[in-house]
Amino acid sequence: MWISIVVFFAFVALFTIGFRYTVVFATRMVAKNIERLHRTTESILDTKLPPKDWTEKWDRKIRRLGDGPGDLAKKERLKLQAKNHSLKRLEALMNYYKNSNLVEDEETRFIILEELREIGRFWNKNWDKVVSSHF
């Protein structure tokens, strides 16, 4: 009987400790994700360019291609995919700022969203200029 009680309390103690560390780990992961989002936003607002990690997949594929006529069409298609991907990521970033409680005030939220919208319009119209440094 006593052994059952000791085993039960040992199980509860181990479960509690495991749960606590799981919560700590999850909190750290969320904090890293939020920090990454804010650094990405800061980078975009400072440079007006998509982050390298948003376009590196297409950059690698484009660099592997040659200069033949078929390759030029593939390059254009890959640039269009990079543009669409970057615009979707930018839209997701804007949605984060629309719904986030981690923005100082509504005026700051408005300014960030307006600048991101303007950057999105610029990317949409002038993608070749935007990615000339990438590709």
N, C-alpha and C positions, 0 to 999 in steps of 0.2 A: 504494500500500500504506500509506504513512504517513498519507495523508489519511483512509483508512478508520479507522485507529487513533485519530486525532485526533477524528474525528466520533463514533466510539464513546464515547470518554472524555467528550466534550462532552455527549452524550446521557445518559450515566450521571450526570454532574454535575448537569445540569438536572433529571433525574428525582429525584435525591436531594434537591435543594433544594426541588422541588415537593412531594415526599412529606413533608419536614420541616415545611413551612408548613401542609400539610393536617392533620398531626397537631396542630400548635399551635392551629389554628383549631377543630378538633374538640374539643380539650381545653377551650378557652374556652367553647364552646357547652354542653358537659356541665356545666361549672362554673356557668354562668348558670342552667341548668335546675335544678340542685341548690339554688342560692341562692334561686331563685323558689319552689321547693317548701318550703324551710324558712321563708321569709318568709310564705308563704301559711298554713302551719301556725301560725306565731306569731300571725298576724292572727286566725285562727279561734279559737285558744285564748284570746286576749285579749278578743275582742269577742263570741264565741259566735254570730257571724253568718257567713253565706257571703260570700266576697269579692265585690265588685261585678262583677268580670269573669266570675264564674260565672253571674250572673243578668242581666247587662245586655242580652243578646239578647231575653229575654222581657220585660224591663222596657220596652224600646223598643216592642215590639209591643203591650203592654198600654196604654201611654200614647197610642198612636195610635188605640185603640178609643174609641168614645163610651160613652154610658150607656144605650143601648137594651137591650131584653130579650135580643136575640141576642148583643149585645156582652158582656153580663154572663156568659153561658154560655161565650163564647170566652175571657173573662178568667180564669174559673175553670179552664178547660182549660189555658191558658198557665201559670197558677200551678202547676198539678199537674206540667206538664212541667218547669218550673223546679225544683220540689222534687225530682223524680226525677233530673234532671241533677245537681243539687247533691249529692244523696245518693250517686250513682255516683262523682262526683269525690271525695267524702269517703272512700268505700270504697277508691278507688285510692290516696288519700293514706295510708290506714291500711295498705294492702298494701305501700306503699313503706317505711313504718317497720317493718313486720314483717320485711322482708328486707334492710334497709339496714345496711351496716357503719359508717355515719356517725353512729350514735347512741352517746353517751358510754359507757353501760353498760346492762345488762339492766334495772336498776331504772328508769332514765330511759325506756327503750323501753316498759316496762309502764305507767308513768305517762302518757306521751304517748298510747299506744293507748287506755288506759282513759278519758282525758278526751275523746278523739275519738269513742269509742263513745257516751259519755254525750251529747255534743253531737249525734251522729247520732240518738239516740233522741229528744232534745228537738226537733230539726228535724222528725222524722217525726210526732210528736204535735202540735206547736204551730207548724206552718209559717206560718199566717196571722200569728201574733205575730212570728215571725222576720223575715218579709219586709215587715212593715208600713212599715218605713223605706225599703225598696227600691221598692215598687210604689205 
